[in-house]
Amino acid sequence: MPAIHWQKSTYSGDSSNCIHVATPAAGTVVLRESDAPDTTLITTPARLGELIRTLKAQHPTP
């Protein structure tokens, strides 16, 4: 398995408590939380987009 290049979420700023995202293969998105880096969530771009849209709809920005 190739090494995964993790990218820190831009919403995390300078915080050490953050979300990392990687795309190790086409059609795959992997997420992890900085406090538990060995635990990952694997999904697809479409499913992640659906989750983000749902969360934004339920919690609109003021």
Secondary structure, DSSP 8 states (H G I E B T S, - for coil): ------EE-GGGTT-SS-EEEE--STT-EEEEETTEEEEEEEE-HHHHHHHHHHHHHHS---
